[in-house]
């Protein structure tokens, strides 16, 4: 992924070297299987206690609840119930995890085209290996067809974290969010620009993209009209595996790292412009600021 993806999208100046990589699913699984996560989480709990006198057992319970599933909406009632603490006691734990760099909060979409959109943020783990460890998902299962449902939020979190990281240094003012409307429309990631235009990004795990996997992006494009600048559908599967009628494919590496790539697929030209970029820079928990 380019160091400033949003700026490059706006200029349409992406070049093949920035959107191709040799990574495939096993490479992502290797990233998720990183060793030493348990020790890092113990260190997080110690640093959290040094900042504020909170129950370490409750902190561990909150971490586990936030990862089930990963990159889910911050539903405080659900998370507090799963962690076994009063909902009024949850916020200090979440705030500390954000402060320590363990969590990023991805806000709900506020674009003018959104209708009755959910406003609460998603809680995204900065390190996907931490999310996988806390969720208890065996890496071997994530690589199988039956594990795709569990792999998808982990990949979505990688893309979200990288886009959030780029936002502060981007040459283009923008806001990164997700969209879930009460009427059913959901888009994994939305890049909102000051002029009310936007990009949509979907993250998939399928070996080959089909037209129905672009449905949400096309729905957003129809509603936004001229304010829709483009849509991207990302998958880690190899390019050239048959992406559906009229689709093209390329692979997209992350900014500043060759450790986390993705695959880009373009929708038919007769449809709203839908391309893709994915990837995220690994950020271990232990390296986050205290």
Secondary structure by P-SEA (a helix, b strand, c coil): ccccaaaaaaacccccccccccccaaaaaaaaaccaaaaaaaaaaaaaaaaccccaaaaaaaaaaaacccccccaaaaaaaaacccccccaaaaaaaaaaccbbbbbccccccccccccccccccccaaaaaaaacccccccccccaaaaaaaaaaaaaaaaaaaaccccccccccccccccccccccbbbbcccccbbbbbbbcccccccccaaaaaaaaaaacccccbbbbbbccccccccccccccbbbbbcccccbbbbbbbcccccccccccccccccccccccc
